[in-house]
């Protein structure tokens, strides 16, 4: 990458081999050029990417654990064990719980926590930037529809999404449908999220995978998945675009 690219607070991991990079040399386009010239469509996760809801989700989760007579999780333990789809996380830590019961408990416990959720720094500016630069913007999230609508309306960002896909328990099964439905070219599309599942989803759809460090998965947890781009936050991605 050129010097201009490396000044941005983003870690870029090329999937090209070292020998290939040496062979093509200066013919490799900078990541800045790729993003600015090619990315016209942006698919975004909600929790941990745009919305700062980690504390609220942890609180609701621990209320569920207490309901089942389990000790609450620390933030560190939660980030270590939590993963998508939700069913796999609860199957490991609460194997006796049934999906329907967990769903009802989470809905009840999170109801009073919606108003504690705020936008992450730079999130609104990024959405405005996408609109002003003509980039089509979509949401792809596991969040319950009622929670998203309440949070997004209160935070003033609901209208920035062309379509919001919510309650998608396995995003890998949805992304290709989104691309086809809206006639999005995968080469012109990025998916931004904060979890390994988001990276896997992007690759399943053949779009650029971008991980941010503001959410549920730590950098140590993300690194083995080798994200194409790891960004400090959503504002860093705006600088690249």
N, C-alpha and C positions, 0 to 999 in steps of 0.2 A: 504494500500500500504506500501511497505517497505521503509526504509530510503533512499535507493538509488534512488527510483522513485521520492520521494518528493523533492529531490534536483534539479530536472530539472524544468525549468521555465514554467511548464505546469500544468494547473488545470484539474484534472480528476474527472468526475462525473460518478459514477457507477449507473446503473439503478437497481441494486440489492437493496433490502430492508435492513435496518439496522439490522433487526433480522437475515436475511440470512447471512449477512457478519459476524455477531458474531457467527453464527452456524458453518460456514465452516472454519472460522479462517484462519490458515496458508495454507489451501489448495487452497486459491485463488491465481492464478498466478499473478505476478507483471505485470503492464502494459508494462514495458520494455520488459519482456520476450515475451508477446503477440506480440508486434510490431516487435521485432527483429526476432523471430522465425516464425511468421505466415504471416506477410504482405510481399507479393511478387509482388503486383500490386498497382500502385499509379495513381489515376486519379486526375488531378489538374484543378482548376479554373485558369483563367488568371488575370483578373482585381482585384487588391487588394490582391492577393495571391502571384503571381510571379511578376506582373507588377505594378509599382507605377503610376497609371493613374487617381487617384481620382481627382486631380486638373484639369486635361484636360477634364474629363467627366463633371465636374461641370461647367467649362467654356462653353463647347458646350451646355449643358442644359440651362444655363442662356441666351445664345444667342437665343435659341428657345423661352424661356419665353419672352424675349424682342421683338421678332418677333410678338408675340401674345399680346403685350401691357401689359405684366405682369412685376412686380418687380422681380429682380434677387433674388435667394435664397442664404442665407449665407451657409457656409460649415455645420454649426450645423443643420440648417433647412433641408438642402439636405440630410444629413445622417439620420435625423429623419424620413423623409417621403419616401426616395427612397427605392424601393423594386422591386423584380422580380416576375413575368414577367414585363417588361417595361410597358406593356399596362395598368396594374393596377395603376402604379404610375402616368402616364399621365391622366388616366381616373379620378383620384381624383383631380389633380391640373390643368389640361387643358382639361376639358371634351368636349370643343367645337372642339378640334383638331382631325383630322382624322389620322389613322395609317399611311397611305401612305404619307401624308404631313409631319408628324413627322419624318418618315424614311428619306425622301429626305433632310429635313433641317439638321438632325443630321449628315448625310453623308457630306453635304456641310460645315457645321461648324467645324466638327472634322478633316477635310482634312488637315488643316494647323497645327493641334495640335499633330499629330502622333509622330513627332520627339521630342516632349517634354516628351514623356513617357520613363521612365528608369526602369530597373529591381530593385526590392526591395532588400535590403541587404540579402545576403545568398541564393538568388534564384538560381544563376548559380551554386554555390557550391552544392546545394541540387540536381539539375538535374545531375550534374557530379557524385555525390554520388549514385544516383539511377542507373545510367548506370554502374558504377564500381561494384556495389553489385548485378547486374543482375536483378534489379527490372524493370518490364515492366511499361512504363510511357505513360499516355494518357492525352490529354487536353479535357476538356468539358467546353465550355464557350459560353456566349451570344455574344461575340465580333464579329463584322463584319469580315468576312474572309479576306477581303482586308486589314483591319487594322491590324489584327493579323499577316498576312504574312509580311507586311511591318515592323512592330515592331519587330517580332521575328527574321527576317533575319538581321535587323540592329543590334540587341542586341546579335546575335550569338547563339541563343538557338533553332532555328527551328528544327534542326536535333535530338534533344533530345527526341522528342515525336514520339512514334510508329505510332500513328494516332492523328490528331488534329480535334476534333469535334467543329466547330464554328457556329455562328448564330443559336444556339439552344435556342429558346426563353423560353421554359419550359424544364429544364434539367430533371425534374422528368419523363418526357415522353420518355427520351432517354437512361437513364442509364441502364435499363434492356436489351435493345437492344445491348448496348456496351458489357455488360457482356456476353451475349449469343454469339455475333459475334466473340469475341476474346477468348471465352472459359475461362473466368476469374471466379475463385471460389470466391463468395462474402466474404467468411470467410478469404480469403487471400488478400482482396482488401480494400483500404481506398480511400475516396474522401475528398480532402482538399479544403476548400473554405472560404470565408470571410463573407458570408451572410446567413440569415435564410433559404433562398431558397436552398442553398447548403446543409445545414443540412437535410432539408426535402428530397432532392434528394438522399443523401446517404442512408437514412432510407428507401426510396422507393425501392432502389436497394438491401437492406439488407447488405450493406457494412459499414465499420467503418466510422463514421462521425467525421471529425476533422475541427474545426474552428480556423482561425487565426485572430489576432487583427490588421492587417496592412491595412485593406481595408475599405469598405463602411459601414458596420454595426458596431456599437459600442458594447462594452461588455454588456452595459445595455440593448441593443436591442436584443443581442444574448441569454442572460441568460435564459429568459423564455422558450426558445426552448430546454434547457438542453442538450447542445452538450456533446457527450461522452468525447471529449477532446477539451479544449480551449488552444491554443498555442499563445505565445507572437508573434511569427513570424515563418517563414518557417525554419529558422536555428534551432529553438527549437525542431522541429519535427525530424530533422536530428540527433540531440543528442539522441532522444529516439530510433531511428532506429539503 
